[in-house]
Amino acid sequence: MLMRHLLAIAMPFFMAVVVPVWLARLNNVHLAPSDVGSQIVVQFAGLFLLAIGLTLFVSSLWRFAGDGKGTLAPWDPPRRLVISGPYRYVRNPMISGVVFVLFGEALLLLSRPHFTWAVTFLVINVIYIPLLEEPQLRERFGAAYDEYCRHVPRLLPRLRPFTGDSP
């Protein structure tokens, strides 16, 4: 199971770590605390977004393994519909987590190229999820997934948790 999860996190690791490191090197971007008041606030906001993103991502992995009996990888998906933990707030907390991490990196680094990458990643997933991922989930989980979709947003977490019974 550990090896399955290690292989599954390769893609998010690539998107949230490898690409940003490459962008930083390509654009000569370095992490440095600012001494300008407004930039300090922006960098603290970046730290906050990073913390939210990492929390969403790690808790999603945990739920997929425990409740779903699978991984985040498309080739080894959960066998059961997961609607607990962060999934009570957002349908795609792993992608939301990566998006928060990417925007957090952009703010922390005060980097336009990183911001562009975060927007690009978000747009790709805004297109990919409803066109490819959700139809597969509807096919696998049927009415239970449709009911879940009616109550829980795709990418932007809701404020109160969904309290529907686990199907």
C-alpha positions as CSV (number, residue, x, y, z in Angstrom):
1,M,0.0,0.0,0.0
2,L,2.8,2.4,0.8
3,M,4.4,1.9,-2.6
4,R,1.0,2.4,-4.3
5,H,0.7,5.8,-2.5
6,L,4.3,6.8,-3.3
7,L,3.7,6.2,-7.0
8,A,0.4,8.0,-6.9
9,I,1.9,11.2,-5.4
10,A,4.4,11.5,-8.2
11,M,2.1,13.7,-10.4
12,P,1.1,16.2,-7.7
13,F,4.7,16.3,-6.6
14,F,5.8,17.1,-10.1
15,M,3.1,19.9,-10.4
16,A,3.6,21.5,-7.0
17,V,7.4,21.0,-6.5
18,V,9.3,20.1,-9.7
19,V,7.6,22.7,-12.0
20,P,7.8,25.5,-9.5
21,V,11.5,24.8,-8.9
22,W,12.1,24.8,-12.6
23,L,10.2,28.1,-13.0
24,A,12.3,29.6,-10.2
25,R,15.5,28.6,-11.8
26,L,14.4,29.7,-15.2
27,N,13.3,33.1,-14.0
28,N,15.9,33.7,-11.4
29,V,13.3,33.7,-8.6
30,H,14.5,33.3,-5.0
31,L,12.7,33.0,-1.7
32,A,13.6,36.2,0.2
33,P,11.6,37.9,2.9
34,S,10.5,41.3,1.7
35,D,11.0,44.5,3.7
36,V,8.0,46.3,2.0
37,G,4.9,46.2,4.2
38,S,2.4,45.2,1.5
39,Q,4.7,42.5,0.2
40,I,5.2,41.1,3.7
41,V,1.4,40.7,3.9
42,V,1.3,39.0,0.6
43,Q,4.1,36.6,1.6
44,F,2.2,35.7,4.9
45,A,-0.9,35.1,2.8
46,G,1.2,32.8,0.7
47,L,2.3,30.8,3.8
48,F,-1.4,30.6,4.8
49,L,-2.4,29.3,1.4
50,L,0.5,26.8,1.5
51,A,-0.7,25.5,4.9
52,I,-4.3,25.1,3.7
53,G,-3.1,23.3,0.5
54,L,-0.9,20.9,2.3
55,T,-3.6,20.1,4.9
56,L,-6.1,19.4,2.1
57,F,-3.7,17.3,0.2
58,V,-2.4,15.2,3.1
59,S,-5.9,14.6,4.6
60,S,-7.2,13.6,1.1
61,L,-4.5,11.0,0.8
62,W,-5.4,9.7,4.2
63,R,-9.1,9.4,3.4
64,F,-8.5,7.8,0.0
65,A,-6.3,5.1,1.7
66,G,-8.6,4.5,4.7
67,D,-12.1,5.2,3.6
68,G,-11.8,4.6,-0.2
69,K,-9.3,1.7,-0.2
70,G,-7.3,3.3,-3.0
71,T,-5.0,6.1,-4.1
72,L,-5.3,9.4,-5.9
73,A,-3.8,7.9,-9.0
74,P,-6.3,7.3,-11.9
75,W,-4.8,3.8,-12.4
76,D,-5.5,2.9,-8.7
77,P,-8.7,4.9,-7.7
78,P,-10.6,4.4,-4.5
79,R,-13.0,1.5,-4.5
80,R,-15.6,3.3,-2.4
81,L,-17.0,6.9,-2.7
82,V,-15.2,9.1,-0.2
83,I,-17.3,11.8,1.3
84,S,-15.7,12.2,4.7
85,G,-12.9,14.5,6.0
86,P,-12.1,17.3,3.5
87,Y,-14.5,15.7,1.0
88,R,-17.3,17.1,3.2
89,Y,-16.3,20.6,2.1
90,V,-15.1,20.1,-1.5
91,R,-15.3,17.3,-4.1
92,N,-11.7,17.6,-5.2
93,P,-9.6,18.5,-2.1
94,M,-6.4,17.1,-3.6
95,I,-6.6,19.3,-6.6
96,S,-7.8,22.2,-4.5
97,G,-4.9,21.5,-2.2
98,V,-2.4,21.6,-5.1
99,V,-4.1,24.8,-6.3
100,F,-3.7,26.4,-2.9
101,V,-0.1,25.3,-2.8
102,L,0.7,26.8,-6.2
103,F,-0.9,30.1,-5.4
104,G,0.8,30.1,-2.0
105,E,4.1,29.6,-3.7
106,A,3.4,32.4,-6.1
107,L,2.6,34.8,-3.3
108,L,5.4,33.7,-1.0
109,L,7.9,34.1,-3.9
110,L,6.3,37.2,-5.2
111,S,6.6,35.6,-8.6
112,R,4.5,36.4,-11.7
113,P,5.7,33.2,-13.5
114,H,4.5,31.1,-10.5
115,F,1.2,32.9,-10.5
116,T,0.8,32.2,-14.2
117,W,1.5,28.5,-13.6
118,A,-1.0,28.4,-10.7
119,V,-3.7,29.9,-13.0
120,T,-2.8,27.5,-15.8
121,F,-3.0,24.5,-13.5
122,L,-6.4,25.7,-12.2
123,V,-7.8,26.2,-15.7
124,I,-6.6,22.8,-16.9
125,N,-8.4,21.2,-13.9
126,V,-11.5,23.3,-14.4
127,I,-11.8,21.8,-17.8
128,Y,-10.5,18.3,-17.1
129,I,-12.5,17.4,-14.0
130,P,-16.1,17.9,-15.4
131,L,-15.2,16.5,-18.9
132,L,-13.2,13.4,-17.9
133,E,-13.1,12.7,-14.2
134,E,-16.7,13.3,-13.1
135,P,-18.3,11.1,-15.8
136,Q,-16.1,8.2,-14.7
137,L,-17.1,8.8,-11.0
138,R,-20.8,8.9,-12.0
139,E,-20.4,5.6,-13.8
140,R,-18.6,4.0,-10.8
141,F,-20.7,5.4,-8.0
142,G,-24.1,6.3,-9.6
143,A,-26.8,8.1,-7.8
144,A,-24.7,8.4,-4.6
145,Y,-22.2,10.5,-6.5
146,D,-24.9,12.7,-8.1
147,E,-26.4,13.4,-4.7
148,Y,-23.0,14.3,-3.4
149,C,-22.4,16.6,-6.3
150,R,-25.6,18.4,-5.6
151,H,-24.3,19.4,-2.1
152,V,-20.6,19.8,-2.4
153,P,-18.7,22.2,-4.7
154,R,-16.1,21.0,-7.2
155,L,-13.0,23.1,-6.2
156,L,-13.8,25.9,-3.9
157,P,-14.5,24.6,-0.4
158,R,-17.9,25.3,1.2
159,L,-17.9,26.8,4.7
160,R,-20.0,24.2,6.4
161,P,-19.5,20.5,6.0
162,F,-21.8,18.3,4.0
163,T,-23.5,16.0,6.6
164,G,-25.2,13.5,4.2
165,D,-24.9,9.9,5.1
166,S,-22.1,7.9,3.6
167,P,-23.4,5.9,0.7
